[in-house]
Amino acid sequence: MVDINDAAAIKNLDTMSMHAALEGLPAQCANAYDIGQKAPLPRIEETRAVLVTGLGGSAIGGDLLRVYCQERAGIPVVVNRDYNLPAFADENTLVFAVSYSGNTEETLHAYRLARVKGCRVVALSSGGKLAAWASEEGVPVIPIPSGLAPRAATGYLFLPMLAALERLRLLDGIDGAVSEMVAVLRAQTDSYRPEVPSDINPAKQLALEFRDRIPVIWGASGTTEVVALRWKGQVNENAKAPAYCNSFPELNHNEIVGFEQPGELLNRLWIVLLKDKGDDPRVAYRMQVTNKIITGKVAGVTEVASAGESILARLYSLIYLGDWASFYLAALYGIDPGPVRVIDYLKGELAKKQI
Ligand code: PA5
């Protein structure tokens, strides 16, 4: 275990400089949007759907895109975390094949299928086979910088797609929203960085609440659900610890019933309610009532509110807090936040056997 207020010790444990990537996220987002504005795009007569195919850290940008577009684009955005593609994918489907490494087998398989089906494909990657295949085949590649953990490249794995949809006239007004988001993240960096002590650092406070407990993150369907998923994944990958997520209103129809037995397990859960000013008023009220139902049964409940004006800034402000909290949780467990050896092992084993 590392003292959460010892910035040098925290950084010492962090062999992949995840803290530097976190501090660099605002600049990364600005750069990522710029990359998307200059990137090559495919010719497409009529876009009827957008499909983002990727896994893990390379898929969450697709979820952000889906959520962003839900109320703002006139076409569906579907996220595909699989080898295969949905049957609707055709020449009117814009497919973003996203893999930070460019070597994830599911994404490579889905890329191949998208090409066979005549989809309009764009590869978003820092290299690997995906970038190589796409370049050889004349498929547009949006090149992003290498050298980060995929989950630390969330700006690069999301904003170029957003910029691309703006350029294809499927969205508008992105520019101002990105500027605001970057400003909000810059302000947050000053509160969350390792040098800021835990009594005034909300990210460290959350990590302390999560220590020796299982975080359960609840967001709202269609908006902060993506943040809840991101927090879960970041606790898993950074702190190498379990976490779970769900969204309102669905969780009020099943998960909420499971808070009666057995008490000793419930006492290990720490619930986070992600709140956003854009929440449907009925959902906001559901959160209040739900909080009352579970308070006293679980170890604790923390309500976290988004910051900023645009939905982009608000979602990212919450993502950023979770990113930092999971980073500090790793420190509290004495764990190097960067390496994800289990994923590396799995990929290695899968590469040995062709089925
Ligand atoms: O965070 C991670 O390392 C993983 O979730 C990866 O993103 C996932 O395994 C997919 O790899 P890639 O992003 O290189 O396609």
Residues whose N, C-alpha, C, O or C-beta is under 5 A from the ligand:
A	BS01	PA5	L55 G56 G57 S58 V98 S99 Y100 S101 G102 T104 P150 R151
